[in-house]
Amino acid sequence: MKDLLLGTLFAFVLMLASPAWAHAPIMGIGGVAGGALHALLIPEHGMSLVALGAFLGRQQPVARRWEALTFMAALTGGLVLIALLGEAALAADFLLLATAILGLLIAVDWAPPFLGWVLAAVTGGALALDSPPEVSSTGEAIRMLIGSGLGAALAVALLGEAAGWFRAYGPLVVMRVLGSWIAAIAILVLSLRIATRLATG
């Protein structure tokens, strides 16, 4: 009963969150701080970071840290690419797909390490490629990209460690409910994106 109440309370708190909009989460904040907020407050990005952190929390500490480093390496490579090439068209779709898979794995309480490496790399690369800053100056864009990388990397590292602690001491049902919610939201948003694209040609 206690686990059910905690899960319900957690789901209720998630529903109270207000929407955030790309690519300037808080007007008037740019530079590194704006980039860090962008990585945390854009719904698809924040949800993917929570999903990856919760998934990594199920791994052994050494594997968790290596997978977090894999995420950071892919994130860095993606940010360099986005700085050189501009926006990647399907990055958001790949990010949502990886997030849905992570959510499903959390919900079924299965976290194979070999999938962790792949999902960490895909999430990092897709998140970076879906983070083009909408600013006029190159210097400001670079600062925002650096902030996005720092914010996302720090979030995944902290969330992974927190989820590892929660797995050891908290009720498992909360993580499974979180995983199922993440998977459902990611699948719905991805389905809507695909349906919209098909309808508009």
C-alpha positions as CSV (number, residue, x, y, z in Angstrom):
1,M,0.0,0.0,0.0
2,K,2.8,2.4,0.9
3,D,4.5,1.7,-2.4
4,L,1.3,2.4,-4.3
5,L,0.8,5.7,-2.5
6,L,4.4,6.8,-3.2
7,G,4.0,5.9,-6.8
8,T,0.8,7.8,-7.1
9,L,2.3,10.9,-5.3
10,F,5.3,10.8,-7.6
11,A,3.0,10.6,-10.7
12,F,0.9,13.5,-9.4
13,V,4.0,15.7,-8.9
14,L,5.1,14.9,-12.5
15,M,1.7,16.1,-13.8
16,L,2.1,19.5,-12.1
17,A,5.1,20.3,-14.2
18,S,4.6,23.2,-16.6
19,P,5.6,23.1,-20.3
20,A,8.9,24.4,-21.6
21,W,9.6,25.6,-25.1
22,A,12.6,25.2,-27.4
23,H,15.1,26.7,-27.8
24,A,15.1,29.4,-25.2
25,P,13.7,28.0,-22.0
26,I,13.9,31.2,-20.0
27,M,13.8,34.5,-21.9
28,G,16.8,36.7,-21.3
29,I,19.2,33.9,-20.1
30,G,21.8,33.0,-22.7
31,G,25.3,31.8,-22.7
32,V,26.4,28.7,-20.7
33,A,23.6,29.1,-18.2
34,G,21.0,29.3,-20.9
35,G,22.4,26.2,-22.6
36,A,22.4,24.3,-19.3
37,L,18.7,25.2,-18.8
38,H,18.0,24.2,-22.4
39,A,19.3,20.7,-21.7
40,L,17.2,20.4,-18.5
41,L,13.9,22.1,-19.3
42,I,13.1,21.1,-22.9
43,P,10.6,18.3,-22.2
44,E,12.0,15.7,-24.6
45,H,15.6,16.4,-23.3
46,G,14.7,16.4,-19.6
47,M,12.7,13.2,-20.0
48,S,15.6,11.4,-21.8
49,L,18.0,12.5,-19.1
50,V,15.8,11.2,-16.4
51,A,15.2,7.9,-18.3
52,L,18.9,7.4,-18.9
53,G,19.8,8.3,-15.3
54,A,17.2,5.8,-13.9
55,F,18.4,3.1,-16.3
56,L,22.1,3.7,-15.3
57,G,21.1,3.5,-11.6
58,R,20.3,-0.2,-12.2
59,Q,23.8,-1.0,-13.3
60,Q,26.8,-1.8,-11.1
61,P,28.8,1.3,-10.1
62,V,31.7,0.6,-12.5
63,A,29.4,-0.1,-15.5
64,R,27.2,2.9,-14.6
65,R,30.2,5.3,-14.7
66,W,31.5,3.9,-18.0
67,E,28.1,4.1,-19.6
68,A,27.8,7.7,-18.3
69,L,31.2,8.4,-19.9
70,T,29.9,6.9,-23.2
71,F,26.9,9.3,-23.0
72,M,29.2,12.2,-22.4
73,A,31.5,11.2,-25.3
74,A,28.6,10.9,-27.7
75,L,27.1,14.2,-26.4
76,T,30.4,16.0,-27.0
77,G,30.7,14.6,-30.5
78,G,27.1,15.5,-31.3
79,L,27.6,19.1,-30.0
80,V,30.7,19.5,-32.3
81,L,28.7,18.2,-35.2
82,I,25.7,20.5,-34.5
83,A,28.1,23.5,-34.3
84,L,29.6,22.6,-37.7
85,L,26.6,21.3,-39.6
86,G,23.5,22.9,-38.1
87,E,20.2,21.1,-37.2
88,A,19.8,17.4,-37.7
89,A,16.3,16.6,-39.0
90,L,15.5,13.2,-37.3
91,A,17.5,13.7,-34.0
92,A,14.3,14.3,-32.0
93,D,12.8,11.1,-33.3
94,F,15.9,9.0,-32.4
95,L,15.9,10.7,-29.0
96,L,12.3,9.8,-28.3
97,L,12.8,6.2,-29.5
98,A,15.8,5.8,-27.2
99,T,13.8,7.3,-24.4
100,A,10.9,5.0,-25.0
101,I,13.2,1.9,-25.0
102,L,14.9,3.1,-21.7
103,G,11.4,3.6,-20.1
104,L,10.3,0.2,-21.1
105,L,13.5,-1.4,-19.8
106,I,13.0,0.4,-16.5
107,A,9.3,-0.6,-16.3
108,V,10.1,-4.3,-16.8
109,D,13.1,-4.1,-14.4
110,W,15.7,-5.3,-16.9
111,A,18.9,-3.4,-17.6
112,P,21.4,-5.4,-19.7
113,P,24.8,-3.7,-19.7
114,F,25.3,-4.3,-23.5
115,L,22.1,-2.2,-24.2
116,G,23.3,0.4,-21.8
117,W,26.3,1.3,-23.9
118,V,24.2,1.6,-27.1
119,L,21.4,3.6,-25.5
120,A,23.8,5.9,-23.7
121,A,25.5,6.7,-27.0
122,V,22.3,7.1,-29.0
123,T,20.8,9.3,-26.3
124,G,23.9,11.5,-26.0
125,G,24.3,11.9,-29.8
126,A,20.6,12.5,-30.5
127,L,20.2,15.0,-27.6
128,A,23.2,17.0,-28.9
129,L,22.0,17.0,-32.5
130,D,18.5,18.2,-31.3
131,S,20.1,21.2,-29.4
132,P,20.8,23.8,-32.1
133,P,20.7,27.2,-30.3
134,E,18.6,29.9,-32.0
135,V,21.0,32.9,-31.6
136,S,22.5,35.3,-34.0
137,S,26.1,35.2,-32.9
138,T,28.5,32.3,-33.3
139,G,30.2,33.0,-29.9
140,E,26.8,32.9,-28.1
141,A,25.9,29.7,-29.9
142,I,29.2,28.1,-28.8
143,R,28.6,29.2,-25.2
144,M,25.1,27.7,-25.3
145,L,26.3,24.4,-26.7
146,I,28.9,24.2,-24.0
147,G,26.2,24.9,-21.4
148,S,24.0,22.2,-22.9
149,G,26.8,19.7,-22.7
150,L,27.7,20.5,-19.2
151,G,24.1,20.5,-18.0
152,A,23.2,17.2,-19.6
153,A,26.4,15.5,-18.5
154,L,26.0,16.7,-14.9
155,A,22.3,15.7,-14.9
156,V,23.0,12.2,-16.1
157,A,25.9,11.7,-13.6
158,L,23.8,12.9,-10.7
159,L,20.6,11.1,-11.7
160,G,22.5,7.8,-12.3
161,E,24.0,8.0,-8.8
162,A,20.7,9.0,-7.2
163,A,18.9,6.2,-9.0
164,G,21.5,3.7,-7.8
165,W,21.0,4.8,-4.2
166,F,17.2,4.7,-4.7
167,R,17.3,1.2,-6.1
168,A,19.2,0.0,-3.0
169,Y,17.0,1.8,-0.5
170,G,13.7,2.8,-2.1
171,P,10.6,0.9,-3.3
172,L,11.1,-0.7,-6.7
173,V,7.6,0.1,-7.8
174,V,8.3,3.8,-8.0
175,M,11.0,3.3,-10.6
176,R,8.8,0.9,-12.6
177,V,5.9,3.4,-12.6
178,L,8.4,6.1,-13.6
179,G,9.7,3.9,-16.5
180,S,6.2,3.1,-17.7
181,W,5.2,6.8,-17.7
182,I,8.3,7.8,-19.6
183,A,7.8,5.0,-22.1
184,A,4.1,6.0,-22.6
185,I,4.9,9.7,-23.1
186,A,7.8,9.1,-25.4
187,I,5.7,6.7,-27.6
188,L,2.8,9.1,-27.8
189,V,4.9,12.1,-28.7
190,L,6.9,10.0,-31.3
191,S,3.6,8.7,-32.8
192,L,2.2,12.2,-33.0
193,R,5.4,13.5,-34.7
194,I,5.3,10.7,-37.3
195,A,1.5,11.1,-37.9
196,T,2.0,14.9,-38.3
197,R,4.8,14.3,-40.7
198,L,2.8,11.9,-42.8
199,A,-0.3,14.1,-42.8
200,T,1.6,17.2,-43.9
201,G,3.8,15.4,-46.4
